[in-house]
Amino acid sequence: MTETVDVLIIAPEVPSYAQPGDAGADLVSTESLRLEPGARALVGTGVRIALPDGYAAFVVPRSGLAARHGISIVNSPGTVDAGYRGEIKVSLINTDTEHAYDVAVGDRIAQLIVMPVARANFIPVETLPESLRGEGGFGSTGYTKDGIVA
């Protein structure tokens, strides 16, 4: 069974889940605009929410927009903290180098994922415990299934 949480909302159109089991609820644009190749724009959704303490919402790209049109989100994922009460806006970018993309009022432009989050208790130390991975990062685990860096 999927856990649910009550989220208070003010919105001209309440975000909705397209399919049962979807993690992200669709956010729609409240404005129309043209994104030229390489351009970015802060696009309103009209959505304002009040998350319970211990939760955050994350604004993420729609995979179909990215795959078909090169439309993504500049600061993905965008984080909505529990204490934020302003409008959720989406910083869209057109990564297509040749074609503009038109956004119309009501277009699905992003998804909103609501998740519980832990608050870290940072403990300063002189050294960190060893791990198998160690300091390896940015491709250190390899690019092929056998772990060989190609």
One Martini backbone bead per residue (centre of mass of N, CA, C, O) as a GRO file, in nm:
protein
  150
    1MET     BB    1   0.098   0.035   0.021
    2THR     BB    2   0.054   0.368  -0.015
    3GLU     BB    3   0.163   0.642   0.113
    4THR     BB    4   0.007   0.920   0.275
    5VAL     BB    5  -0.035   1.287   0.251
    6ASP     BB    6  -0.131   1.586   0.368
    7VAL     BB    7  -0.184   1.870   0.136
    8LEU     BB    8  -0.199   2.189   0.127
    9ILE     BB    9  -0.391   2.388  -0.126
   10ILE     BB   10  -0.331   2.638  -0.383
   11ALA     BB   11  -0.520   2.610  -0.698
   12PRO     BB   12  -0.642   2.607  -1.018
   13GLU     BB   13  -0.476   2.321  -1.045
   14VAL     BB   14  -0.454   2.018  -0.931
   15PRO     BB   15  -0.243   1.795  -0.894
   16SER     BB   16  -0.183   1.487  -1.083
   17TYR     BB   17  -0.208   1.147  -1.136
   18ALA     BB   18  -0.195   0.951  -1.418
   19GLN     BB   19  -0.114   0.691  -1.245
   20PRO     BB   20  -0.102   0.431  -1.072
   21GLY     BB   21   0.201   0.465  -0.882
   22ASP     BB   22   0.288   0.736  -0.916
   23ALA     BB   23   0.525   0.975  -0.798
   24GLY     BB   24   0.424   1.204  -0.991
   25ALA     BB   25   0.275   1.515  -1.013
   26ASP     BB   26   0.126   1.727  -1.223
   27LEU     BB   27   0.240   2.026  -1.363
   28VAL     BB   28   0.105   2.339  -1.469
   29SER     BB   29   0.064   2.598  -1.672
   30THR     BB   30  -0.025   2.966  -1.639
   31GLU     BB   31   0.142   3.011  -1.911
   32SER     BB   32   0.253   3.158  -2.209
   33LEU     BB   33   0.534   3.045  -2.420
   34ARG     BB   34   0.864   3.085  -2.566
   35LEU     BB   35   1.130   2.853  -2.625
   36GLU     BB   36   1.420   2.899  -2.722
   37PRO     BB   37   1.707   2.802  -2.809
   38GLY     BB   38   1.865   2.782  -2.489
   39ALA     BB   39   1.637   2.875  -2.323
   40ARG     BB   40   1.493   3.032  -2.028
   41ALA     BB   41   1.219   2.989  -1.776
   42LEU     BB   42   0.991   3.114  -1.543
   43VAL     BB   43   0.716   2.904  -1.452
   44GLY     BB   44   0.399   2.904  -1.371
   45THR     BB   45   0.140   2.713  -1.159
   46GLY     BB   46  -0.030   2.827  -0.896
   47VAL     BB   47   0.116   2.666  -0.671
   48ARG     BB   48   0.034   2.620  -0.321
   49ILE     BB   49   0.194   2.489  -0.022
   50ALA     BB   50   0.159   2.271   0.282
   51LEU     BB   51   0.390   2.108   0.445
   52PRO     BB   52   0.485   1.890   0.651
   53ASP     BB   53   0.682   1.811   0.874
   54GLY     BB   54   0.929   1.603   0.715
   55TYR     BB   55   0.884   1.741   0.431
   56ALA     BB   56   0.925   1.733   0.069
   57ALA     BB   57   0.949   1.884  -0.251
   58PHE     BB   58   0.997   1.778  -0.599
   59VAL     BB   59   1.106   1.920  -0.900
   60VAL     BB   60   1.059   1.749  -1.211
   61PRO     BB   61   1.096   1.623  -1.499
   62ARG     BB   62   0.964   1.532  -1.805
   63SER     BB   63   1.049   1.278  -2.006
   64GLY     BB   64   0.899   1.350  -2.272
   65LEU     BB   65   1.007   1.639  -2.305
   66ALA     BB   66   1.303   1.559  -2.315
   67ALA     BB   67   1.300   1.346  -2.550
   68ARG     BB   68   1.127   1.519  -2.773
   69HIS     BB   69   1.233   1.851  -2.691
   70GLY     BB   70   1.454   1.928  -2.458
   71ILE     BB   71   1.294   1.961  -2.190
   72SER     BB   72   1.387   2.111  -1.879
   73ILE     BB   73   1.554   2.159  -1.562
   74VAL     BB   74   1.787   2.350  -1.424
   75ASN     BB   75   1.723   2.269  -1.091
   76SER     BB   76   1.745   1.957  -1.083
   77PRO     BB   77   1.591   1.939  -0.826
   78GLY     BB   78   1.341   2.114  -0.695
   79THR     BB   79   1.305   2.260  -0.375
   80VAL     BB   80   1.039   2.215  -0.131
   81ASP     BB   81   0.982   2.341   0.159
   82ALA     BB   82   0.776   2.329   0.435
   83GLY     BB   83   0.790   2.663   0.475
   84TYR     BB   84   0.685   2.714   0.194
   85ARG     BB   85   0.424   2.953   0.036
   86GLY     BB   86   0.477   2.988  -0.246
   87GLU     BB   87   0.504   2.969  -0.566
   88ILE     BB   88   0.543   2.722  -0.796
   89LYS     BB   89   0.825   2.719  -1.000
   90VAL     BB   90   0.965   2.667  -1.334
   91SER     BB   91   1.295   2.607  -1.470
   92LEU     BB   92   1.307   2.617  -1.789
   93ILE     BB   93   1.473   2.434  -2.066
   94ASN     BB   94   1.613   2.454  -2.398
   95THR     BB   95   1.827   2.207  -2.550
   96ASP     BB   96   1.757   2.276  -2.820
   97THR     BB   97   1.941   2.403  -3.111
   98GLU     BB   98   1.676   2.457  -3.327
   99HIS     BB   99   1.404   2.444  -3.146
  100ALA     BB  100   1.127   2.567  -3.046
  101TYR     BB  101   0.902   2.602  -2.752
  102ASP     BB  102   0.562   2.572  -2.670
  103VAL     BB  103   0.376   2.711  -2.403
  104ALA     BB  104   0.072   2.638  -2.251
  105VAL     BB  105  -0.199   2.664  -2.096
  106GLY     BB  106  -0.202   2.347  -1.919
  107ASP     BB  107   0.065   2.238  -1.946
  108ARG     BB  108   0.278   1.986  -1.885
  109ILE     BB  109   0.605   2.061  -1.712
  110ALA     BB  110   0.595   1.882  -1.443
  111GLN     BB  111   0.691   1.727  -1.132
  112LEU     BB  112   0.562   1.623  -0.807
  113ILE     BB  113   0.750   1.518  -0.519
  114VAL     BB  114   0.660   1.362  -0.215
  115MET     BB  115   0.878   1.353   0.082
  116PRO     BB  116   1.046   1.222   0.321
  117VAL     BB  117   1.274   1.383   0.559
  118ALA     BB  118   1.582   1.407   0.695
  119ARG     BB  119   1.755   1.543   0.965
  120ALA     BB  120   2.068   1.635   1.011
  121ASN     BB  121   2.342   1.542   1.233
  122PHE     BB  122   2.624   1.711   1.246
  123ILE     BB  123   2.956   1.553   1.297
  124PRO     BB  124   3.249   1.644   1.385
  125VAL     BB  125   3.559   1.522   1.238
  126GLU     BB  126   3.880   1.405   1.139
  127THR     BB  127   3.760   1.125   1.040
  128LEU     BB  128   3.656   0.868   0.832
  129PRO     BB  129   3.527   0.590   0.763
  130GLU     BB  130   3.574   0.327   0.598
  131SER     BB  131   3.534   0.212   0.250
  132LEU     BB  132   3.507   0.056  -0.043
  133ARG     BB  133   3.501   0.322  -0.219
  134GLY     BB  134   3.573   0.582  -0.088
  135GLU     BB  135   3.686   0.853  -0.307
  136GLY     BB  136   3.526   0.755  -0.534
  137GLY     BB  137   3.425   0.922  -0.844
  138PHE     BB  138   3.319   1.007  -1.136
  139GLY     BB  139   3.338   0.691  -1.268
  140SER     BB  140   3.485   0.475  -1.069
  141THR     BB  141   3.277   0.222  -1.137
  142GLY     BB  142   3.222   0.254  -1.428
  143TYR     BB  143   3.060   0.166  -1.764
  144THR     BB  144   3.050  -0.135  -1.729
  145LYS     BB  145   2.939  -0.437  -1.608
  146ASP     BB  146   3.261  -0.508  -1.521
  147GLY     BB  147   3.398  -0.210  -1.434
  148ILE     BB  148   3.518  -0.093  -1.687
  149VAL     BB  149   3.681   0.170  -1.809
  150ALA     BB  150   3.610   0.327  -2.129
   0.00000   0.00000   0.00000
